[in-house]
């Protein structure tokens, strides 16, 4: 068919070229490629992951554990929902979803999270979604809000906040009492955040369109708690966002780590004494996580790390055992890192 199509639309030469290429493909033996001596290259081809990332994960986790990660990354990602307690409760939401043809299972670790078991239509198309009864949010991302542990009446700053998943979760944990300053550099993403807040019934958010590195200069405040979830290499999202595999490069890790460092240093300046600073990413690399936090603690000499509770993941690497990591193959979430810090002076 392809040869005839090439002949019809182009010419005989094109048809001959297509025929030759098809014969080469027919004779191609993947087994020969998989016989290469470089194990990382073989695994990268077999599991469709960037070669540099395969090498990195083998060094970090060991070959056996890394292969489990790659295998799970090639399976469908679960859909997690967070109940919006500003509008409903768990029991009512379960019944509402059942009437809409969606079956969910409560999570054993977090009180406001459900896993979708089956659904007649995508959750985003449900009436209960439109009415703001739930938010589609990965369990690991919801965990970051619980680790922050905001209280009603407090002043919270959510850095790199849009489109507002964590912002809205913080608001419901605060029972819509207090104030959240949500910062993002993108006007378009802030617009999406505002729309989400309206749908979810969040009333305590003030938005700021600004570069997070300018926080100390533009915000003269002392916040009770600050959440920093900056842009990252997204290497923890290779399951839910497989397209990331096509663009993420090893050099991106260094670039993101530099940006994260600048944002974290900036955000830390507005945390009040004895206030809380939570740092999270959906990256799997040490440079964007443990190395950065350890350097931050040593450089500032005004923050100490405390246990990131509720602690449902694995301890962080590089002796940062109070931080926690979640893995797709172990926790059925995105790859995620969370560290909790207290400002001591």
C-alpha positions in Angstrom: 0.0 0.0 0.0 2.8 2.4 0.9 4.7 1.7 -2.3 1.6 2.2 -4.5 0.7 5.4 -2.6 4.3 6.8 -3.1 4.0 5.9 -6.8 0.6 7.6 -7.2 1.4 10.7 -5.2 5.1 11.1 -6.2 6.9 9.0 -8.9 8.6 5.7 -9.6 11.8 6.7 -7.9 10.0 7.5 -4.6 8.1 4.2 -4.8 11.4 2.3 -5.2 12.9 4.2 -2.2 9.9 3.4 0.0 10.1 -0.3 -1.1 13.8 -0.5 -0.2 13.1 1.1 3.2 10.3 -1.3 4.0 12.5 -4.2 3.2 15.2 -2.9 5.5 12.7 -2.5 8.3 11.4 -6.1 7.6 14.9 -7.4 7.9 15.7 -5.3 11.1 16.4 -7.4 14.1 15.9 -5.7 17.5 17.8 -8.6 19.1 21.0 -7.4 17.5 20.5 -3.9 19.0 19.8 -5.4 22.4 23.1 -7.3 22.3 25.1 -4.1 22.8 27.6 -4.2 25.6 26.3 -0.9 27.1 23.6 -2.1 29.5 22.2 1.5 30.0 21.7 1.9 26.2 20.0 -1.5 26.0 17.6 -0.7 28.9 17.0 2.8 27.4 15.8 1.2 24.2 13.9 -1.6 25.9 12.0 0.8 28.2 11.9 4.0 26.1 13.7 6.1 28.7 16.5 8.7 28.0 19.9 6.9 28.3 21.3 9.5 30.7 18.3 9.0 33.0 18.7 5.2 32.9 22.4 5.5 33.9 21.4 8.0 36.7 18.7 5.7 38.1 20.9 2.6 38.0 23.5 4.5 40.0 21.0 5.9 42.4 18.7 2.8 43.0 20.7 -0.1 41.7 19.9 -2.0 38.4 17.1 -4.2 39.8 15.2 -1.4 41.4 15.7 0.9 38.5 14.2 -1.6 36.1 11.2 -1.9 38.3 10.8 1.9 38.0 11.1 1.8 34.2 8.6 -1.0 34.0 6.0 0.9 36.0 6.7 4.1 34.1 5.5 2.3 31.0 2.2 1.3 32.6 -1.0 3.5 32.9 -0.7 6.1 35.7 -3.4 6.0 38.3 -5.9 8.8 38.6 -6.1 10.4 42.1 -8.8 12.7 43.3 -8.8 15.1 46.3 -12.1 15.7 47.9 -12.8 19.4 48.3 -13.9 19.7 51.9 -15.0 23.3 51.4 -18.0 22.0 49.5 -18.6 18.4 50.5 -17.1 15.5 52.5 -15.7 12.0 51.7 -18.9 10.0 52.2 -21.1 12.4 50.1 -18.5 12.6 47.3 -18.3 8.8 47.1 -22.1 8.6 46.7 -22.2 11.5 44.2 -19.4 9.8 42.1 -21.2 6.5 42.2 -24.4 8.1 40.7 -22.2 9.5 37.9 -20.8 6.1 37.1 -17.4 6.6 38.9 -16.1 4.2 41.5 -13.3 5.3 43.8 -11.3 3.8 46.7 -10.3 5.9 49.7 -6.5 6.1 50.3 -5.0 4.4 53.3 -2.5 7.1 53.9 -4.2 10.5 53.3 -7.7 11.3 54.5 -8.8 13.5 51.6 -7.5 11.3 48.7 -9.3 8.8 46.5 -8.1 6.5 43.7 -10.3 6.1 40.7 -11.1 2.4 40.2 -13.4 2.8 37.2 -15.3 5.5 35.5 -17.7 5.8 32.6 -16.2 9.1 31.5 -13.0 11.1 32.4 -13.4 12.7 35.8 -12.9 16.1 34.3 -16.2 15.7 32.4 -18.2 14.9 35.5 -20.8 17.3 36.9 -19.2 16.9 40.3 -15.9 18.2 38.9 -17.6 21.3 37.3 -19.3 22.0 40.7 -15.9 21.9 42.4 -16.5 18.9 44.6 -13.0 17.5 43.9 -9.7 18.3 42.3 -7.7 15.9 40.2 -4.3 15.8 41.9 -1.6 13.2 42.4 -1.4 11.7 45.8 2.3 12.9 46.2 1.3 16.4 45.4 -1.5 16.3 48.0 1.0 15.0 50.6 3.0 18.2 50.2 0.0 20.2 51.5 -0.3 17.9 54.5 3.4 18.2 55.3 3.1 22.1 55.2 0.2 21.6 57.7 -1.3 25.1 57.5 -3.7 26.3 60.2 -6.8 28.5 60.0 -5.9 32.2 60.3 -2.3 31.9 59.2 -0.5 33.8 56.5 0.7 31.3 53.8 2.8 31.9 50.7 2.6 29.4 47.8 5.5 30.0 45.5 5.1 28.9 41.8 1.5 28.2 42.7 -0.4 28.0 39.4 -2.6 26.3 38.4 -3.5 26.0 42.1 -3.8 22.4 43.1 -1.7 22.9 46.2 -3.1 26.4 46.8 -6.7 25.1 46.9 -5.6 22.2 49.2 -4.0 24.6 51.6 -7.1 26.7 51.6 -9.3 23.7 52.5 -6.9 22.7 55.3 -7.2 26.3 56.6 -11.0 26.0 56.4 -11.0 29.2 54.2 -9.8 31.3 57.1 -6.6 33.3 56.9 -4.7 34.4 53.8 -2.8 32.7 51.0 -0.5 34.7 48.7 -0.2 32.7 45.5 2.8 33.6 43.3 3.5 32.7 39.7 5.4 34.3 36.9 2.8 33.4 34.2 -0.2 35.6 33.7 -1.9 32.8 31.8 -1.3 30.3 34.6 -2.5 32.8 37.3 -5.7 33.1 35.3 -6.1 29.3 35.4 -5.5 29.5 39.2 -8.2 32.1 39.7 -10.7 30.0 37.7 -9.9 27.0 39.8 -10.3 28.9 43.1 -13.7 30.1 41.9 -14.8 26.6 41.0 -13.6 25.2 44.3 -15.0 27.9 46.5 -11.7 29.2 47.8 -12.0 32.8 49.1 -8.7 33.5 50.8 -6.2 33.7 48.0 -4.5 36.8 46.8 -2.5 36.3 43.5 0.8 37.9 42.6 2.2 37.8 39.0 5.9 38.0 39.6 9.3 36.3 39.4 9.7 34.3 42.6 13.4 35.4 42.8 12.0 39.0 43.5 10.0 38.0 46.6 12.1 39.8 49.2 12.1 43.0 47.2 8.4 43.0 46.4 6.8 41.3 49.5 7.5 43.0 52.8 5.9 40.3 55.0 6.6 37.6 57.5 4.8 34.4 56.6 3.8 31.6 58.9 4.5 29.0 56.3 5.9 29.0 52.8 5.6 26.3 50.2 8.2 26.2 47.4 7.3 23.8 44.5 9.5 25.2 41.7 9.8 24.3 38.1 11.9 21.1 37.7 13.2 18.5 35.3 9.9 16.6 35.7 11.8 13.3 35.8 9.3 12.0 38.3 6.5 12.4 35.7 7.7 10.1 33.0 4.7 7.8 33.7 1.9 10.4 33.7 3.6 12.6 31.1 5.6 10.3 28.8 6.3 13.2 26.4 8.8 14.5 28.9 11.1 11.7 27.8 11.5 13.4 24.4 12.8 16.7 25.7 14.4 16.3 29.1 18.2 16.3 28.9 20.9 15.8 31.5 21.9 19.5 31.2 18.4 20.5 32.2 19.0 19.2 35.7 21.8 21.7 36.3 19.7 24.5 34.8 16.7 23.8 36.9 18.8 23.3 40.1 20.2 26.8 39.6 16.7 28.3 39.3 15.4 26.3 42.3 18.3 27.5 44.4 17.6 31.1 43.6 13.9 30.7 44.3 14.4 28.8 47.5 16.8 31.4 48.8 14.4 34.2 47.9 11.4 32.5 49.5 13.3 31.7 52.7 13.7 35.4 53.5 10.0 36.0 54.1 9.6 33.0 56.5 9.1 34.3 60.1 11.2 33.0 63.0 10.0 29.5 63.9 8.0 29.5 60.7 7.8 26.6 58.3 9.4 26.2 54.8 8.4 23.2 52.7 10.3 22.4 49.5 9.0 19.9 47.0 9.6 18.8 43.4 8.5 16.1 41.0 12.1 15.4 40.1 14.1 12.2 40.8 17.5 13.8 40.8 19.8 14.5 43.8 20.9 17.9 42.3 17.3 19.3 42.5 16.5 17.7 45.9 18.9 16.4 48.6 22.0 18.2 47.3 20.2 21.5 47.1 18.5 21.2 50.5 21.8 20.2 52.2 23.6 23.1 50.6 20.7 25.5 51.6 20.9 24.5 55.3 24.7 24.9 55.4 24.6 28.2 53.5 21.9 30.0 55.4 22.6 28.6 58.9 19.1 29.7 59.9 17.0 26.6 59.0 16.9 23.1 60.4 15.3 20.1 58.7 12.5 18.3 60.6 10.6 15.2 59.7 8.3 15.7 56.7 5.2 14.2 58.4 3.0 12.4 57.5 5.8 10.2 56.5 4.5 7.7 53.9 7.5 7.6 51.5 11.1 6.5 51.7 13.8 8.5 53.5 15.8 10.9 51.4 19.3 10.1 50.1 22.6 11.7 51.2 21.8 11.3 54.9 18.7 13.6 54.5 16.5 11.0 56.2 14.0 13.5 57.5 13.0 14.3 53.9 11.0 11.8 52.0 10.7 10.5 48.5 7.9 8.8 46.7 8.4 6.5 43.7 6.0 5.3 41.0 7.0 1.7 41.4 6.7 1.8 45.2 3.9 4.2 46.0 1.9 4.4 42.7 2.4 8.1 42.6 4.6 10.5 40.7 8.3 10.5 41.6 8.4 13.2 44.3 10.6 14.8 47.0 9.5 16.7 50.1 11.6 18.4 52.7 10.3 20.4 55.7 12.4 23.1 57.3 12.0 25.3 60.4 13.5 28.8 60.5 15.5 29.0 63.7 16.6 32.6 63.6 
